[in-house]
């Protein structure tokens, strides 16, 4: 009986910056297609940036 499965996917931590860039890219697509609220997407990206800035500041203390 195996105790560990080396073929099982291991979740990787995603850096926040690429996530923010992805959200902003989505906002640009929404702006072009008029298929949703780009303002809501931009607000989400802004909140992610604020959260990351807070984490970076508090981790340096």
Secondary structure, DSSP 8 states (H G I E B T S, - for coil): --S--TTS-------HHHHHHHHHHHHHHHHHHT-S-HHHHHHHHHHHHHHHHHHHHHHH-
